Amino acid sequence: MTPTITAFNWVPDFARGFVRDIRARWAFEEIGRPYAVDLVDGKSIKLPAHRRFQPFGQIPTYRDDGVAIFESGAIALRIAEEGGGLLPDDPEGRMRAIQWVIAALNSVEPYVMQLAVVDVFEADRPWSAERRPQVIADLEERLADLQQALGERTWIDGGDFTVGDLMLISVLGGLRGTGVLDGFPQLAAYVARGEDRPAHRKAMADHLADLADAPVAA
């Protein structure tokens, strides 16, 4: 079967360009492999049929002839294994790329998401404004660590672009429009390089096109 991912058929304007199906789409475009997209709505992913596969009621999910999995990091790694270019051939380089996928999701993304919580998802709560300075301080501390790790390198491991870069840049892309990266010029340039790759531009365009063609939510 053609590898298939799930993606939303509609999201609010603030979420367009940020939903995690972009990570899978980008990985497919990097390896040059065709894939299919099963567009779903926000209600169907909470139903038992979807939860039996994805217990948290989220997207994306992924299926091919060999596996059926969820979580964007696992999906990106599966796609990287199926095609050349995103995982180095040598064992040490391969594990470092995987290391950065896990670091992006475990050590960076939680800090990025806390900013989204106070600025978007809980912006109307009385504690959000009071909590925001500490959220920014914690995020900036983590970004400073990451910028130091990147240094002057083009990509995080100093060699070719890998699935580790794909995941880090996808996570940092969650700061798009916030101005936070303005204080971290090396990281800002790193994200810009990644998002300017033809594979990312194609993935983003397809993501936005699917949302543009979808029916307006009731």
KEGULUM-941494 format. One record per atom (N, C-alpha, C, CB): residue in three letters; x, y, z. Coordinates in pm, whole numbers, plus 50000, padded with zeros to 5 digits. Glycine has a CB too. Layout:
! KEGULUM-941494
ALAXYZ
...
! end
This chain:
! KEGULUM-941494
MET500844988150000
MET500005000050000
MET500885012550000
MET499055000050122
THR500325023249949
THR501005036149959
THR501025040550104
THR500325046849869
PRO502165044450158
PRO502185049350296
PRO501165060550313
PRO503595054250335
THR500425059850421
THR499315069250443
THR499415075550581
THR497975062150427
ILE499235088650584
ILE499185095850710
ILE497805101950727
ILE500285106750717
THR497445104950852
THR496235112650877
THR496605127250900
THR495465106850997
ALA495695136050861
ALA495855150350884
ALA494465156350900
ALA496635157250766
PHE494385167750966
PHE493095174150984
PHE492585180050853
PHE493195185051090
ASN491255179850838
ASN490665186350721
ASN490305200950749
ASN489415178750677
TRP490445205150875
TRP490215219150913
TRP490875221651047
TRP488695222450919
VAL491505233151059
VAL491985237951189
VAL491755253051194
VAL493505234251213
PRO491705259051312
PRO491575273651320
PRO492765280451253
PRO491475278051467
ASP492575292951219
ASP493625300251148
ASP494955300151222
ASP493185314551125
PHE494905301351357
PHE496165302151432
PHE496975289251424
PHE495895305451577
ALA496305277951390
ALA497005264951386
ALA497505261451246
ALA496075254051435
ARG497095268851146
ARG497505265451010
ARG498995268050992
ARG496695273750907
GLY499685257850944
GLY501125258650930
GLY501885253251048
GLY501515272650907
PHE501145248551152
PHE501805243651272
PHE501455229251307
PHE501475252551386
VAL500455223551243
VAL499995210251282
VAL501085199951247
VAL498645206651211
ARG501195189551329
ARG502345180651320
ARG502345171251199
ARG502415172551444
ASP501295170851122
ASP501375163050998
ASP502455168650906
ASP500015162850926
ILE502805181250923
ILE503855187250840
ILE505165179450854
ILE504075201950877
ARG505425174350972
ARG506675166950994
ARG506745154450907
ARG506825163151142
ALA505655147150902
ALA505615135250817
ALA505695139050670
ALA504345127050844
ARG504935149150631
ARG504965153650491
ARG506375157650450
ARG503985165550470
TRP507045165150536
TRP508405169650506
TRP509345157850489
TRP508935179050616
ALA509245148150580
ALA510115136450569
ALA509895129050438
ALA509875126950688
PHE508635127350399
PHE508345120850271
PHE508965128550154
PHE506835119550251
GLU508835141650157
GLU509375149750048
GLU510895148950044
GLU508935164450062
GLU511535148250159
GLU512995147250162
GLU513485134250099
GLU513505148250306
ILE512775123250120
ILE513235110650062
ILE512645108249924
ILE512885099050154
GLY511735116949879
GLY511175115849746
GLY510215104149729
GLY512265114549647
ARG509495100949835
ARG508575089549828
ARG507125094349827
ARG508815080049946
PRO506295089049734
PRO504875092749733
PRO504175087949860
PRO504175086949609
TYR503145095249898
TYR502375091350015
TYR500935096249997
TYR502995097050146
ALA500055090750076
ALA498655094750073
ALA498285101450205
ALA497735082650046
VAL497265109750200
VAL496795116650319
VAL495305113750338
VAL497055132050308
ASP494975108850455
ASP493595106550493
ASP493165118350580
ASP493415092850569
LEU492335127150524
LEU491905138950597
LEU490755135450691
LEU491485150150499
VAL490905139450816
VAL489915136250919
VAL489495149050990
VAL490475125751020
ASP488345148251060
ASP487905159951135
ASP488205158251283
ASP486405162451113
GLY488055169151355
GLY488385169051496
GLY487505160151580
GLY488335182751548
LYS486305157151534
LYS485415148451609
LYS485775133851591
LYS483965150751567
SER486105129951469
SER486335115651441
SER487545110151516
SER486515113451292
ILE488545118651543
ILE489735113451611
ILE489485110451759
ILE490875123351598
LYS488355115051811
LYS488015112151950
LYS487105099951963
LYS487335124252013
LEU486695094351851
LEU485795082851854
LEU486575069951880
LEU485015081751721
PRO485885059451929
PRO486575046951964
PRO487385040951850
PRO485575036952011
ALA486895041951727
ALA487605035751615
ALA489015041451600
ALA486825037751484
HIS489155054451619
HIS490475060651609
HIS491285058251736
HIS490355075651583
ARG490625059051851
ARG491345057551978
ARG491875043351999
ARG490425061252094
ARG491275033651934
ARG491835020151945
ARG493215019451884
ARG490915009951877
PHE493475028251790
PHE494795028751726
PHE495645039551790
PHE494655031251575
GLN495075051351810
GLN495785062651870
GLN495065066152001
GLN495835075151771
PRO495525060652112
PRO494755061652237
PRO494545075752288
PRO495425053852342
PHE495325085452239
PHE495205099152287
PHE494305107752197
PHE496575105352297
GLY493795101752089
GLY492895109052001
GLY493575120551929
GLY491745114252078
GLN494755117851872
GLN495525128151804
GLN495905123851662
GLN496795131451884
ILE496425133151588
ILE497055130451458
ILE498445136751463
ILE496185136351336
PRO499365132351375
PRO499185122851265
PRO499305108351311
PRO500185125651155
THR498775099651228
THR499075085451237
THR499665081151103
THR497795077051274
TYR500195068751099
TYR500905064150981
TYR500665049250962
TYR502425067050992
ARG500475045350837
ARG500345031150804
ARG501085028350674
ARG498845026950792
ASP501775016950670
ASP502305011850545
ASP502134996650548
ASP503805015950523
ASP502764989750456
ASP502594975150452
ASP503194968150572
ASP503214969650325
GLY504104974850642
GLY504784968150751
GLY504374972450890
GLY506214970350736
VAL503974985250905
VAL503694990351039
VAL502484999551037
VAL504904997751095
ALA501915001251155
ALA500875011251179
ALA501245017851311
ALA499415004851183
ILE501595030751307
ILE502145037651424
ILE501575051651436
ILE503675038151416
PHE501815057551555
PHE501485071551576
PHE502675078451642
PHE500195072951664
GLU502545091351666
GLU503585100351716
GLU504505105151603
GLU504425093451827
SER504595118351589
SER505305124151476
SER506785120151473
SER505195139151478
GLY507405118551590
GLY508805114551591
GLY509005100451541
GLY509365115651730
ALA508145091251586
ALA508225077451538
ALA507955076651389
ALA507225068551614
ILE506995084551343
ILE506645084551200
ILE507815089851118
ILE505375093151174
ALA508425100851161
ALA509565106251087
ALA510705096351081
ALA510045119251152
LEU510945089151190
LEU512015079151191
LEU511685067551098
LEU512255073951334
ARG510445063251095
ARG510055052451003
ARG510265056750858
ARG508575048551026
ILE509855068850826
ILE510035073750689
ILE511515074850656
ILE509345087550671
ALA512305079650751
ALA513755080750729
ALA514375067150704
ALA514425087350849
GLU513905056850774
GLU514435043350754
GLU514075037950616
GLU513905033950862
GLU512955042250562
GLU512475036850436
GLU513115043350314
GLU510995038550428
GLY513755054750333
GLY514375061550220
GLY515735066950258
GLY513495072750169
GLY516535069950160
GLY517885074550188
GLY517935089350218
GLY518775071550073
GLY518985093250291
GLY519295107350307
GLY519045113150444
GLY518535114850212
LEU518075108150518
LEU517765114150647
LEU518455107450765
LEU516285113850669
LEU518955095450744
LEU519705088350848
LEU521075084750794
LEU518935075550895
PRO522135088850862
PRO523485085150816
PRO523665070050811
PRO524545091350908
ASP524585065650726
ASP524845051350711
ASP525655045750827
ASP525575048650581
ASP526565053950884
ASP527405048650991
ASP526615048151122
ASP528675057251008
PRO526795037851202
PRO525995036051324
PRO526055047851420
PRO526455023751396
GLU527235053751436
GLU527355064851530
GLU526565076851482
GLU528825068551551
GLY526715080251353
GLY525985091551297
GLY524485089151301
GLY526435094151155
ARG524075076751275
ARG522655073151278
ARG522085075451417
ARG522455058451236
MET522795071151520
MET522305072751655
MET522305087351698
MET523135064551752
ARG523255095151650
ARG523225109451683
ARG522015116251621
ARG524515116251635
ALA521655112351499
ALA520455118051436
ALA519205114451516
ALA520305113051290
ILE519125101951559
ILE517995097551641
ILE517995104951775
ILE518035082351664
GLN519185106751831
GLN519335114351955
GLN518695128051944
GLN520805115651992
TRP518935134951830
TRP518405148451814
TRP516905148451791
TRP519105155451700
VAL516375138051731
VAL514915136951722
VAL514315136651862
VAL514495124151643
ILE514885128151947
ILE514365126852084
ILE514585139652163
ILE515035114852155
ALA515735146052144
ALA516005158652213
ALA515005169452171
ALA517435163352185
ALA514705169952042
ALA513735179951994
ALA512395178352064
ALA513555178651842
LEU511955165852077
LEU510635163152132
LEU510595163752284
LEU510165149752086
ASN511675159552349
ASN511685158752495
ASN512305170752564
ASN512415146452538
SER513335176652502
SER514105187152569
SER513825201152517
SER515555184252555
VAL513185202252401
VAL512915215452343
VAL511405217952331
VAL513575216652206
GLU510685208752274
GLU509265211352244
GLU508425214652367
GLU508675199452174
PRO508625208252483
PRO507805212152598
PRO507895226952632
PRO508215204052719
TYR509065233052614
TYR509245247252642
TYR508535255752537
TYR510735250752647
VAL508595251452412
VAL507875258452306
VAL506375257852329
VAL508225252452169
MET505895246252369
MET504455244452389
MET503945252452508
MET504135229652408
GLN504755254552609
GLN504305262652722
GLN504005276952679
GLN505355262652833
LEU504765281952583
LEU504475295352531
LEU503145295252457
LEU505605300252439
ALA502885284952380
ALA501595283852311
ALA500445283052411
ALA501575271552219
VAL500675276352522
VAL499625275252625
VAL499255289052679
VAL500095266152740
VAL500245296952719
VAL499925309852781
VAL499485320252678
VAL501135315152858
ASP499965319052554
ASP499635329152453
ASP498375325952373
ASP500795330652358
VAL498025312952366
VAL496905308952280
VAL495865300952357
VAL497405300752162
PHE496245289252403
PHE495255279852455
PHE494665284052589
PHE495885266152468
GLU495445291152671
GLU494925295752799
GLU495155310752816
GLU495595288052914
ALA495145317852705
ALA495415332152709
ALA494385339752791
ALA495465337852568
ASP493175334552802
ASP492115341352875
ASP492095337853023
ASP490785337952814
ARG492975329153067
ARG493015325253208
ARG493765335853290
ARG493685311353225
PRO493335338353411
PRO493935349353488
PRO495415347353519
PRO493195351153617
TRP495855334753523
TRP497255332353560
TRP498225333253441
TRP497385318753623
SER497705333753318
SER498595333053201
SER499535344953192
SER497775332053074
ALA499005356953210
ALA499845368853199
ALA500915368953307
ALA499005381553209
GLU500555364453427
GLU501525364153536
GLU502605353553512
GLU500815361453669
ARG502215342753450
ARG503135331553430
ARG504045333653309
ARG502365318653414
ARG503625341853215
ARG504345342953087
ARG505815346653101
ARG503655353153001
PRO506195356353187
PRO507635359653196
PRO508505347653233
PRO507845370653299
GLN508025339053322
GLN508805327253358
GLN508855317353242
GLN508235320553483
VAL507755315953168
VAL507745307153050
VAL508785311952949
VAL506335306852986
ILE508825325152925
ILE509805330652831
ILE511215328452882
ILE509545345652808
ALA511445330653010
ALA512795328853066
ALA513255314453052
ALA512825333053214
ASP512365304953083
ASP512735290753072
ASP513005287052927
ASP511615281853129
LEU512175292052836
LEU512345289152693
LEU513665294952643
LEU511175294752611
GLU513955307252679
GLU515195313552632
GLU516425306452685
GLU515225328152672
GLU516355301452807
GLU517485293852861
GLU517715281152779
GLU517235290153010
ARG516635274452743
ARG516785262252664
ARG517265265552523
ARG515455254652658
LEU516785276452465
LEU517235280252331
LEU518695284252332
LEU516375291852278
ALA519155290452438
ALA520575294052449
ALA521425281452450
ALA520835302352576
ASP520975271152521
ASP521715258552522
ASP521775252552381
ASP521055248452619
LEU520645252952311
LEU520595247152177
LEU521455255152080
LEU519155246452127
GLN521425268452092
GLN522235276552002
GLN523715273852024
GLN521945291552022
GLN524115271952149
GLN525505268752177
GLN525875255252115
GLN525765268452329
ALA524965245552122
ALA525225232452063
ALA525355233251912
ALA524125222652100
LEU524535241851849
LEU524595243551704
LEU525875250651662
LEU523375251451653
GLY526245260851735
GLY527435268551699
GLY527295274751561
GLY528675259751703
GLU528365273951483
GLU528375279851349
GLU528075269451241
GLU529715286351321
ARG527665257551282
ARG527405246951185
ARG526125249651106
ARG527305233451255
THR526095244450984
THR524895245750903
THR523785237050958
THR525185242050757
TRP524125224750994
TRP523165215151051
TRP523665210351185
TRP522945203250956
ILE522795205151266
ILE523055202951408
ILE524235193651434
ILE521845197351473
ASP524475183851348
ASP525565174451373
ASP526815177751294
ASP525115160451341
GLY526775188751221
GLY527965193151151
GLY528165187051014
GLY529135190351232
GLY527315177950974
GLY527435171650843
GLY526235174850757
GLY527595156650857
ASP525605164450704
ASP524445166350618
ASP523175168450701
ASP524275154250526
PHE522165173650637
PHE520835174950697
PHE520305160950729
PHE519855182450601
THR519775159050850
THR519255146050892
THR517855147550948
THR520195139550996
VAL517265136250984
VAL515955136351048
VAL516015143751182
VAL515435122051068
GLY517175144351244
GLY517325152251365
GLY517115167051339
GLY518695150151426
ASP517685172051230
ASP517445185951190
ASP515985188151158
ASP518325189851070
LEU515395178951086
LEU513985180251047
LEU513115182051171
LEU513535167950966
MET513365174051274
MET512525174951392
MET512825187451473
MET512705162651478
LEU514095190951488
LEU514425203151561
LEU513825215451494
LEU515945204751571
ILE513955216351363
ILE513445228051292
ILE511925228251296
ILE513935228051146
SER511295216651289
SER509835216051301
SER509375221151437
SER509325201751279
VAL510085217051543
VAL509735221551677
VAL509975236651692
VAL510555213851782
LEU511115241351647
LEU511415255651656
LEU510475263851569
LEU512855258351615
GLY509945257751463
GLY508965264551379
GLY507715268351455
GLY508595255851263
GLY507485261751569
GLY506355265451653
GLY506475279351711
GLY506205255651763
LEU507665285251703
LEU507885298951750
LEU507675309151640
LEU509285300251807
ARG507305304651522
ARG507095313751411
ARG506085324451449
ARG506615305951286
GLY506455337051428
GLY505535348051456
GLY505595353251599
GLY504165343751427
THR506355346751688
THR506415351151827
THR507515361351853
THR506605339351918
GLY508515361751767
GLY509655370551787
GLY510705365051882
GLY509195383451838
VAL510465353451942
VAL511395348052040
VAL512745344851979
VAL510815335552104
LEU512735339751855
LEU513995335951792
LEU514845347951750
LEU513725327251672
ASP514275359951755
ASP515045371751718
ASP516275373451806
ASP514175384351727
GLY516195368651928
GLY517325369652018
GLY518345358552002
GLY516845369852158
PHE518105349651906
PHE518985338151884
PHE519265337051733
PHE518335324851939
PRO520135345851684
PRO520315346951538
PRO520795334051472
PRO521295357751508
GLN521625326251541
GLN522075313751479
GLN520935303751465
GLN523215307551562
LEU520075303151567
LEU518915294351556
LEU517935299451452
LEU518225292951691
ALA517725312451448
ALA516805318051349
ALA517275314851208
ALA516685333251367
ALA518585316051184
ALA519125312851052
ALA519005297951023
ALA520585317251043
TYR519205289851124
TYR519065275151112
TYR517645271451071
TYR519415268251246
VAL516655277251137
VAL515265274551102
VAL514965279450961
VAL514305281251203
ALA515455291250928
ALA515215296650793
ALA515815287550686
ALA515795310750781
ARG517025282250712
ARG517645273150614
ARG516775260650596
ARG519065269050659
GLY516305255050707
GLY515505243050698
GLY514185245450628
GLY515245237550835
GLU513525256350664
GLU512215259150605
GLU512315263450459
GLU511495269850685
ASP513525267250416
ASP513725270950276
ASP514065258850188
ASP514825281250265
ARG514245247150247
ARG514505235250167
ARG513275232350079
ARG514845223050258
PRO513485228349954
PRO512335225649867
PRO511355215649926
PRO512825220449735
ALA511875205649997
ALA510995195450056
ALA510085201750162
ALA511825184050119
HIS510605210850241
HIS509755217350341
HIS508745226550275
HIS510605225350440
ARG509165234050175
ARG508235243050108
ARG507085235050045
ARG508965251249999
LYS507395223549986
LYS506345215249926
LYS505425209650034
LYS506975203749845
ALA505995204750144
ALA505185199350252
ALA504245209850310
ALA506075193750363
MET504755221850332
MET503925232450387
MET502815236450289
MET504785244550421
ALA503165237450163
ALA502165241050063
ALA501055230650056
ALA502815242649925
ASP501415217950063
ASP500395207350057
ASP499525207450182
ASP501065193750041
HIS500145209650297
HIS499395210750423
HIS498365221950414
HIS500355213150542
LEU498785233650370
LEU497885245150362
LEU496835243150254
LEU498675257850335
ALA497215236550144
ALA496245234150037
ALA495135224750084
ALA496945228249915
ASP495475214650160
ASP494455205550212
ASP493485212850303
ASP495105193950287
LEU493965222150381
LEU493085229850467
LEU492245239750388
LEU493895237250572
ALA492825245650284
ALA492085255150202
ALA490955248450128
ALA492995261950104
ASP491165235650088
ASP490145228450012
ASP489095222150101
ASP490785217849929
ALA489305222150232
ALA488405215250323
ALA487175223550352
ALA489115211850453
PRO486085217150391
PRO484885224450430
PRO485115232250557
PRO483725215050448
VAL484435243350571
VAL484535251350693
VAL483875243650807
VAL483875265250674
ALA484515243950923
ALA483975236751038
ALA482635242451079
ALA484945237151155
ALA481745233551125
ALA480425238051169
ALA480525245651301
ALA479485226151183
! end
